[in-house]
Amino acid sequence: MNDVILVVNAGSSSLKFQVHEITGVNDLSFMLGGQVSGIGGGRPSFRVKDGQGAVLDDRAYEPGQVPDLSAAQDIMASWLQQRIPAPPAAVGHRIVHGGQRMTRSVLVSQDILEYLDSLVPLAPLHQHNNLAPVHVIFEHWPEIRQVACFDTAFHRTQDKVVERFALPQEFYDQGVRRYGFHGLSYQYIAGRLAEILPEVARGRVIAAHLGSGASACALVNGVSRETTMGFTALDGLPMGTRPGRLDAGVVLWMLEQGMGHDEIQDLLYNRSGMKGLSGISNDMRTLLASEETSARLAVDYFNYRVAESIAGLCVAAEGLDALVFTAGVGENSPEIRAGICRRLEWLGVRLDETANSGNQLRISAPDSRIGVYVVPTNEELVIARQTSDVIHGML
């Protein structure tokens, strides 16, 4: 059959995929989804569920059996070929960086692919992996339509003042500007709020996408006004292995100490953040369970910086009506949500401890001036919808 859309979200240590049946021009039906996780690590695994949540496949691999993304792609492709004998109508990809040119999802051509390859230095942890499946499909199945969906596109509504750095015009003209990321997640949150909490969606909302990568975004009536990430995915909130906001002078100092480009890049992308600060792990669950002083420091630092950034985003939103937590840590860690919200009590934030512990939709207390919510994100569904729109000529 040729009436399905395949969604591929290739990250640094996981490969997620979903299959959606096209039931109409504007209608999609989720069929199945899964992921290869632990790529390059000691405990790789493969798991797939159908639209009703039933497990279709669940297997673990020996250490070293899934050493890289290429091996993960082989696992995914082999499994899908048995379930979906005909090529999909299109494949939608999450692409972290769209640069200056990409302001909406597009059908991938060779010219566009070359342009996206040129942006790899701006997102070295993500862009290369995002594009790897695109290259493989282009090489082996050139007839399959591929759609690139960008994390940066959602933020193109921001004011020029927000987008600029205080650098000479020539740098802005060359593309040195604040792009923002996690846009597919924020687009889903904006749409989901409009469905389940329309009054909240029309107001001033700050959404906090807290996972291994972390950022926050000010939304007014569902439109991005400001976000914490900037030119690259290093900026803003501290993350699993990335430092977040950092004085540029620190990098100059590193250069003066004789550190080279690759060494600095590895430090900032792979050895900083919660991993670097704690000296233990980049996994928030491990840090919360640890009794080490450095683990406590890392957690407290994360909570403080997230709260500080949320307060700062109130300037762009011109106030705050609701706070939304999403992504892995945001959706599943009551301790982190409580730690952040305690630092925002001066804003009128009050949590309901029982609701927060149960990861309920609304976790704020009845007397809280600010509504606080937990809304699971679904970037893959946004990709599927945008891919359908592109192939049907609606974007």
VEXDREN-2710 file (C-alpha; in Angstrom, 1 decimal):
% VEXDREN-2710
k/r/px/py/pz
1/MET/0.0/0.0/0.0
2/ASN/1.1/3.6/-0.6
3/ASP/-1.2/5.4/1.8
4/VAL/1.1/5.8/4.8
5/ILE/3.5/8.4/6.1
6/LEU/6.7/7.3/7.8
7/VAL/8.1/9.7/10.4
8/VAL/11.8/9.4/11.3
9/ASN/13.3/11.3/14.3
10/ALA/17.0/10.4/14.4
11/GLY/18.8/11.6/17.5
12/SER/22.3/11.2/19.0
13/SER/21.4/8.0/20.9
14/SER/18.0/7.0/19.7
15/LEU/16.1/6.5/16.5
16/LYS/12.3/7.0/16.8
17/PHE/9.8/6.3/14.1
18/GLN/6.0/6.3/13.6
19/VAL/3.7/5.1/10.8
20/HIS/0.5/7.0/10.1
21/GLU/-2.2/5.9/7.6
22/ILE/-3.5/8.7/5.3
23/THR/-7.3/8.5/5.7
24/GLY/-8.0/11.8/4.0
25/VAL/-6.3/15.0/2.9
26/ASN/-6.4/16.4/6.4
27/ASP/-6.7/13.1/8.3
28/LEU/-4.1/10.7/9.7
29/SER/-4.5/7.6/11.8
30/PHE/-1.7/6.4/14.0
31/MET/-0.8/2.8/13.2
32/LEU/2.4/2.1/15.1
33/GLY/5.5/3.7/16.6
34/GLY/8.7/2.6/18.1
35/GLN/12.4/3.3/18.7
36/VAL/15.8/1.9/18.8
37/SER/17.4/3.3/22.0
38/GLY/20.8/3.0/23.6
39/ILE/22.6/3.4/20.3
40/GLY/26.4/3.2/20.9
41/GLY/25.8/2.3/24.5
42/GLY/25.8/-0.8/26.7
43/ARG/22.1/-1.7/26.6
44/PRO/20.6/-1.1/23.2
45/SER/16.9/-2.1/22.7
46/PHE/14.2/-2.1/20.1
47/ARG/10.5/-1.6/21.0
48/VAL/7.3/-1.1/18.9
49/LYS/3.7/-0.5/19.9
50/ASP/0.6/-0.3/17.8
51/GLY/-2.2/2.3/17.9
52/GLN/-3.9/0.7/20.8
53/GLY/-0.7/0.6/22.9
54/ALA/-0.1/-3.2/22.4
55/VAL/3.6/-4.2/22.2
56/LEU/4.4/-5.6/18.7
57/ASP/8.1/-6.2/19.3
58/ASP/10.4/-5.8/22.3
59/ARG/14.0/-7.0/22.1
60/ALA/17.3/-6.2/23.8
61/TYR/20.7/-6.4/22.1
62/GLU/24.1/-7.3/23.4
63/PRO/26.5/-4.4/24.1
64/GLY/28.1/-3.3/20.9
65/GLN/25.4/-4.8/18.6
66/VAL/24.0/-1.4/17.8
67/PRO/27.2/0.7/17.6
68/ASP/25.9/3.6/15.5
69/LEU/22.9/5.1/13.8
70/SER/23.5/3.1/10.6
71/ALA/23.0/-0.1/12.5
72/ALA/19.8/1.3/14.1
73/GLN/18.5/2.3/10.7
74/ASP/19.1/-1.3/9.5
75/ILE/17.0/-2.6/12.4
76/MET/14.2/-0.2/11.7
77/ALA/14.2/-0.7/7.9
78/SER/14.2/-4.5/8.2
79/TRP/11.3/-4.5/10.7
80/LEU/9.2/-2.0/8.6
81/GLN/9.8/-3.9/5.4
82/GLN/8.1/-6.9/6.9
83/ARG/5.1/-4.9/8.1
84/ILE/4.8/-2.3/5.3
85/PRO/5.6/-4.1/2.0
86/ALA/5.1/-1.1/-0.3
87/PRO/7.1/2.2/0.0
88/PRO/5.3/5.0/2.0
89/ALA/3.7/7.9/0.3
90/ALA/6.3/10.1/2.0
91/VAL/8.9/10.1/4.8
92/GLY/8.9/13.1/7.2
93/HIS/12.1/13.9/9.1
94/ARG/12.8/16.0/12.1
95/ILE/15.6/18.4/11.2
96/VAL/16.9/20.5/14.1
97/HIS/18.4/23.4/12.1
98/GLY/16.8/25.1/9.1
99/GLY/19.1/28.2/9.1
100/GLN/18.0/31.4/7.4
101/ARG/16.3/29.8/4.4
102/MET/13.9/27.3/5.9
103/THR/10.8/29.0/7.4
104/ARG/8.4/26.0/6.9
105/SER/8.5/22.3/6.1
106/VAL/9.6/21.6/2.6
107/LEU/10.0/18.7/0.1
108/VAL/13.7/17.7/0.1
109/SER/15.6/18.3/-3.1
110/GLN/19.3/17.8/-3.6
111/ASP/19.9/21.5/-3.3
112/ILE/18.0/21.7/0.0
113/LEU/19.9/18.7/1.3
114/GLU/23.2/20.3/0.5
115/TYR/22.1/23.5/2.3
116/LEU/21.1/21.5/5.3
117/ASP/24.4/19.6/5.3
118/SER/26.1/23.0/5.5
119/LEU/24.4/23.7/8.8
120/VAL/25.9/20.7/10.6
121/PRO/28.4/22.9/12.5
122/LEU/25.5/24.8/14.1
123/ALA/24.1/21.6/15.6
124/PRO/26.8/19.0/15.5
125/LEU/25.0/16.7/18.0
126/HIS/21.8/16.6/15.9
127/GLN/22.0/17.8/12.3
128/HIS/24.2/15.0/11.0
129/ASN/22.1/12.3/12.6
130/ASN/18.9/14.0/11.4
131/LEU/20.1/14.0/7.8
132/ALA/21.7/10.5/7.8
133/PRO/18.4/8.7/7.0
134/VAL/17.6/11.3/4.4
135/HIS/20.8/10.5/2.6
136/VAL/20.2/6.8/2.8
137/ILE/16.7/7.0/1.3
138/PHE/17.9/9.4/-1.4
139/GLU/20.6/6.9/-2.3
140/HIS/18.5/3.7/-2.3
141/TRP/14.9/4.9/-2.9
142/PRO/15.2/8.2/-4.8
143/GLU/11.5/8.0/-5.9
144/ILE/10.2/8.3/-2.3
145/ARG/9.2/11.8/-1.4
146/GLN/10.9/13.2/1.7
147/VAL/9.8/16.2/3.8
148/ALA/12.1/18.1/6.2
149/CYS/10.3/19.6/9.2
150/PHE/12.4/22.1/11.2
151/ASP/12.7/22.8/14.9
152/THR/13.7/26.4/14.1
153/ALA/10.7/27.3/11.8
154/PHE/8.2/27.8/14.6
155/HIS/10.2/30.6/16.1
156/ARG/10.3/32.8/12.9
157/THR/7.4/34.8/14.3
158/GLN/9.7/36.5/16.9
159/ASP/10.4/40.2/16.8
160/LYS/13.7/41.3/15.2
161/VAL/14.8/42.7/18.6
162/VAL/14.5/39.2/20.0
163/GLU/16.2/37.6/17.1
164/ARG/19.3/39.8/17.1
165/PHE/22.7/39.7/18.8
166/ALA/24.5/42.9/19.6
167/LEU/26.9/42.3/16.8
168/PRO/27.6/44.3/13.6
169/GLN/25.1/44.0/10.8
170/GLU/27.4/41.9/8.6
171/PHE/27.1/39.0/11.0
172/TYR/23.3/39.1/11.0
173/ASP/23.4/39.1/7.2
174/GLN/25.6/36.0/7.3
175/GLY/23.0/34.2/9.5
176/VAL/24.4/34.8/13.0
177/ARG/21.1/35.3/14.8
178/ARG/18.9/33.6/17.4
179/TYR/17.0/30.8/15.8
180/GLY/15.5/28.9/18.7
181/PHE/14.9/25.1/18.8
182/HIS/12.4/22.5/20.0
183/GLY/9.9/24.2/17.7
184/LEU/8.1/21.0/16.7
185/SER/7.5/20.3/20.4
186/TYR/6.2/23.8/21.0
187/GLN/4.0/23.7/18.0
188/TYR/2.4/20.5/19.3
189/ILE/1.9/22.0/22.8
190/ALA/0.3/25.1/21.3
191/GLY/-2.1/23.0/19.3
192/ARG/-2.8/20.6/22.1
193/LEU/-3.6/23.4/24.5
194/ALA/-6.0/24.8/21.9
195/GLU/-7.8/21.5/21.9
196/ILE/-8.0/20.7/25.7
197/LEU/-7.6/24.1/27.3
198/PRO/-8.6/26.8/24.8
199/GLU/-8.7/29.6/27.3
200/VAL/-5.2/28.8/28.4
201/ALA/-4.0/28.6/24.8
202/ARG/-5.2/32.1/24.1
203/GLY/-3.3/33.6/27.0
204/ARG/0.3/34.1/28.0
205/VAL/2.0/30.7/28.3
206/ILE/5.5/29.6/29.0
207/ALA/6.3/26.1/28.0
208/ALA/9.3/24.3/29.4
209/HIS/10.6/21.5/27.2
210/LEU/12.8/19.7/29.8
211/GLY/14.7/16.6/28.6
212/SER/18.3/15.7/27.8
213/GLY/18.1/18.9/25.7
214/ALA/16.2/21.7/27.5
215/SER/14.6/25.0/26.6
216/ALA/11.7/27.2/27.4
217/CYS/9.4/29.3/25.1
218/ALA/7.1/32.2/25.7
219/LEU/3.8/31.7/23.7
220/VAL/1.1/34.3/23.3
221/ASN/-2.1/33.0/21.7
222/GLY/0.0/30.0/20.5
223/VAL/2.7/32.1/18.8
224/SER/6.3/32.1/19.7
225/ARG/7.5/35.4/21.2
226/GLU/10.9/34.3/22.7
227/THR/12.8/31.2/23.5
228/THR/15.9/30.4/25.5
229/MET/18.0/28.7/22.8
230/GLY/19.7/30.9/20.2
231/PHE/22.2/30.5/17.4
232/THR/23.0/26.9/18.3
233/ALA/21.5/24.3/20.7
234/LEU/24.1/25.2/23.3
235/ASP/22.4/28.3/24.6
236/GLY/19.9/28.9/27.3
237/LEU/19.0/26.3/30.0
238/PRO/21.6/23.8/31.3
239/MET/21.1/20.4/29.7
240/GLY/22.2/16.8/30.1
241/THR/25.7/17.4/28.6
242/ARG/25.5/21.0/27.4
243/PRO/26.1/24.0/29.6
244/GLY/23.4/26.4/28.4
245/ARG/24.0/30.1/28.8
246/LEU/27.8/30.7/29.0
247/ASP/29.9/33.9/29.0
248/ALA/31.6/33.9/25.5
249/GLY/34.8/35.0/27.3
250/VAL/35.0/31.5/28.8
251/VAL/35.5/30.1/25.2
252/LEU/38.1/32.8/24.5
253/TRP/39.9/31.8/27.7
254/MET/39.9/28.2/26.6
255/LEU/41.5/29.2/23.3
256/GLU/44.1/31.1/25.2
257/GLN/44.9/28.0/27.2
258/GLY/45.7/26.2/24.0
259/MET/42.5/24.2/23.6
260/GLY/41.5/23.5/20.0
261/HIS/38.2/23.8/18.2
262/ASP/37.4/20.0/18.4
263/GLU/38.3/19.8/22.1
264/ILE/36.2/22.8/23.0
265/GLN/33.3/21.5/20.9
266/ASP/33.4/18.1/22.6
267/LEU/33.6/19.8/26.0
268/LEU/30.5/22.0/25.4
269/TYR/28.4/19.4/23.7
270/ASN/29.3/16.2/25.4
271/ARG/31.0/16.8/28.8
272/SER/29.2/19.8/30.3
273/GLY/25.7/20.4/31.7
274/MET/24.5/18.0/34.4
275/LYS/27.2/15.5/33.5
276/GLY/30.0/18.0/33.9
277/LEU/28.6/19.8/36.9
278/SER/27.8/16.6/38.9
279/GLY/30.8/14.5/37.6
280/ILE/28.3/11.6/37.9
281/SER/25.7/11.4/35.1
282/ASN/23.6/13.4/32.6
283/ASP/20.5/11.4/33.7
284/MET/18.3/13.4/36.0
285/ARG/16.9/10.2/37.6
286/THR/20.4/9.2/38.6
287/LEU/21.2/12.6/40.1
288/LEU/17.9/12.7/42.0
289/ALA/18.6/9.3/43.5
290/SER/22.2/10.2/44.4
291/GLU/23.4/11.4/47.9
292/GLU/26.5/13.0/46.5
293/THR/26.9/16.7/47.1
294/SER/27.8/17.3/43.4
295/ALA/24.5/15.6/42.3
296/ARG/22.5/17.9/44.6
297/LEU/24.4/20.9/43.2
298/ALA/23.6/19.9/39.6
299/VAL/19.9/19.5/40.4
300/ASP/19.7/22.8/42.3
301/TYR/21.6/24.6/39.5
302/PHE/19.2/23.2/36.9
303/ASN/16.1/24.2/38.9
304/TYR/17.4/27.7/39.6
305/ARG/18.4/28.4/35.9
306/VAL/15.1/27.1/34.6
307/ALA/13.1/29.3/37.1
308/GLU/15.3/32.3/36.3
309/SER/14.7/31.9/32.5
310/ILE/10.9/31.4/33.0
311/ALA/10.9/34.7/34.9
312/GLY/12.8/36.4/32.1
313/LEU/10.5/35.1/29.4
314/CYS/7.6/37.0/31.2
315/VAL/9.0/40.1/29.6
316/ALA/8.4/38.8/26.1
317/ALA/5.0/37.5/27.0
318/GLU/4.1/40.7/29.0
319/GLY/3.0/38.6/31.9
320/LEU/2.2/35.0/32.7
321/ASP/-1.1/33.1/32.8
322/ALA/0.1/29.5/32.6
323/LEU/3.2/27.4/32.9
324/VAL/3.4/24.1/31.0
325/PHE/6.0/21.3/31.6
326/THR/6.7/18.8/28.8
327/ALA/9.4/16.3/27.5
328/GLY/11.0/13.5/29.4
329/VAL/12.0/15.4/32.6
330/GLY/9.2/17.9/32.5
331/GLU/6.5/15.2/32.1
332/ASN/7.9/12.6/34.5
333/SER/9.7/14.3/37.3
334/PRO/7.6/15.8/40.1
335/GLU/10.7/16.6/42.1
336/ILE/12.1/18.8/39.3
337/ARG/8.8/20.5/38.7
338/ALA/8.4/21.2/42.4
339/GLY/12.0/22.5/42.6
340/ILE/11.4/25.0/39.8
341/CYS/8.0/26.1/41.0
342/ARG/9.3/26.8/44.5
343/ARG/11.5/29.4/43.0
344/LEU/8.5/31.0/41.3
345/GLU/6.2/31.3/44.3
346/TRP/6.8/35.1/44.3
347/LEU/4.9/35.1/41.0
348/GLY/1.9/33.4/42.6
349/VAL/2.7/29.8/41.6
350/ARG/1.4/27.2/44.0
351/LEU/1.5/23.5/43.4
352/ASP/-1.0/20.8/44.4
353/GLU/1.5/18.2/45.8
354/THR/-0.9/15.3/45.1
355/ALA/-1.6/16.3/41.6
356/ASN/2.1/17.0/40.9
357/SER/3.1/13.6/42.3
358/GLY/0.5/11.9/40.0
359/ASN/1.7/13.8/36.9
360/GLN/-1.9/15.0/36.4
361/LEU/-2.8/17.5/33.7
362/ARG/-3.3/20.4/36.1
363/ILE/-0.8/20.4/39.0
364/SER/-1.3/23.9/40.4
365/ALA/-3.3/24.4/43.6
366/PRO/-6.8/26.1/43.5
367/ASP/-5.3/29.3/44.9
368/SER/-2.4/29.5/42.5
369/ARG/-2.5/32.7/40.4
370/ILE/-0.6/30.9/37.6
371/GLY/-2.0/27.7/36.2
372/VAL/0.6/24.9/36.0
373/TYR/0.1/22.0/33.7
374/VAL/1.8/18.8/32.5
375/VAL/1.3/18.2/28.8
376/PRO/3.1/15.3/27.0
377/THR/4.6/16.4/23.7
378/ASN/4.4/14.5/20.4
379/GLU/6.9/15.9/17.9
380/GLU/6.3/12.9/15.6
381/LEU/2.6/13.7/15.1
382/VAL/3.5/17.3/14.1
383/ILE/6.0/15.9/11.6
384/ALA/3.4/13.5/10.2
385/ARG/0.8/16.3/9.8
386/GLN/3.3/18.7/8.2
387/THR/4.5/16.0/5.8
388/SER/0.9/15.3/4.8
389/ASP/0.3/19.0/4.2
390/VAL/3.4/19.3/2.1
391/ILE/2.6/16.4/-0.2
392/HIS/-1.0/17.6/-0.6
393/GLY/0.2/21.1/-1.5
394/MET/-1.2/22.7/1.6
395/LEU/2.2/24.2/2.8
END
